[in-house]
Amino acid sequence: MCAERYANIHSSLERVEGEQKTIRNAAFALVAAMVGWMAVQIYDNIKPKPAPAATAVVVSQPPAAPEPAAPR
């Protein structure tokens, strides 16, 4: 009877330890992914930005107002 009880306790502890290992691995993977994402964000802000595109500015004068007609 004691051997059966200890076997059940042992199997329960192994299951709990296995679940803890899975959770620990998942937490480590999550932290590693977050660190990688933050590194990408920092690098994106540090790298030089491309030069602005050249733009052409056209300035045109409005048409001149017609001269008023001379009275006849």
C-alpha positions in Angstrom: 0.0 0.0 0.0 2.8 2.4 0.8 4.6 1.6 -2.4 1.4 2.3 -4.4 1.0 5.6 -2.6 4.7 6.6 -3.2 4.3 5.6 -6.9 1.3 7.9 -7.3 3.1 10.7 -5.5 6.2 10.2 -7.7 4.1 10.2 -10.9 2.3 13.3 -9.8 5.5 15.1 -9.1 7.0 14.1 -12.4 3.9 15.5 -14.2 4.1 18.8 -12.2 7.8 19.1 -13.0 7.2 18.4 -16.7 4.5 21.1 -16.8 6.8 23.5 -15.0 9.5 22.8 -17.5 7.1 23.5 -20.4 6.0 26.8 -18.8 9.6 27.8 -18.1 10.6 27.1 -21.8 7.6 29.1 -23.0 8.4 32.0 -20.8 12.1 31.9 -22.0 10.9 31.9 -25.6 8.6 34.8 -25.0 11.3 36.8 -23.4 13.8 36.0 -26.2 11.1 37.1 -28.8 10.5 40.3 -26.9 14.2 41.1 -26.7 14.6 40.4 -30.5 11.6 42.6 -31.3 13.0 45.5 -29.1 16.4 45.1 -30.9 14.7 45.5 -34.2 12.8 48.6 -33.1 16.0 50.2 -31.7 18.0 49.4 -34.9 15.2 50.8 -37.0 15.4 54.1 -35.1 19.2 54.2 -35.2 19.9 53.5 -38.9 20.2 56.6 -41.1 17.0 57.7 -42.8 17.0 57.9 -46.6 17.4 61.4 -48.1 14.1 63.0 -48.9 12.9 62.7 -52.5 13.7 65.6 -54.8 10.6 67.7 -55.4 10.1 70.2 -58.2 8.4 73.5 -57.2 6.7 75.3 -60.0 5.8 78.9 -59.4 3.5 80.5 -61.9 2.2 84.0 -62.0 -1.6 84.4 -62.3 -2.7 85.9 -65.5 -2.7 89.7 -65.6 -6.0 91.4 -65.3 -7.2 92.9 -68.6 -6.8 96.7 -68.9 -10.1 98.5 -68.4 -11.6 99.7 -71.7 -11.2 103.4 -72.4 -14.5 105.3 -72.4 -15.7 106.3 -75.9 
